[in-house]
């Protein structure tokens, strides 16, 4: 997908551990996963356009 080799992945993980610390990484992963699930759910469900609401109230 991003054509990352093992060296690049290891470097990204090392930087993440240095910045956030090993205890904070699982919390960040959970929050990211929850955000992505919510985003996908919003994309999948049909939405009403604002014009539909204006027409119904007249």
N, C-alpha and C positions, 0 to 999 in steps of 0.2 A: 504494500500500500504506500508506504513512505520511503521504501528502499533504504531502511536503516540496517546497518550491520550490528554485530554483537558489541563492537567497541562503542558505537554511538549510543546504543541502549544502555550500556554500562555507565557511560559518562552522564547520561540524563538521570539515571537512578542515583548515582553518587551525588550529583548536584542537588537533587530533590531531598536526599537524606541530610545533606549539609545545611540546606536552607530551613527545612521544616522539622527535622529530627525524626528518629525512627518511630516514636510513639504517635506522632501526628499524621503520618502517611496513611494508615488505614482509615482514619476519620475523613481525610480529604478524598480518598478513593470512594468511600460510601456516599459522601455528599455529591461528588461528581456523577456517580452512577444514578443517584436519585434525580438529579437535575436532567440528565440525559433521558431517563425514562419519562419524566414529565414533559419534556420537549417533544419526544416521539408521540406521546399520547395526544398532545395538542395538534400535531401535524396530522394524525390519523382521523380524529373526529371532525365531522363536518361543522362548519361554523356558519352562523347567520351573518349576512352582510349588514352593515348599518342602515342601508337603504330599505331592507325588509322591515325593520322596526319602525321606520318613519311612515311607511305605507300602511302598516297595521293600525297605527294610532289615529289616522285621519278618519 
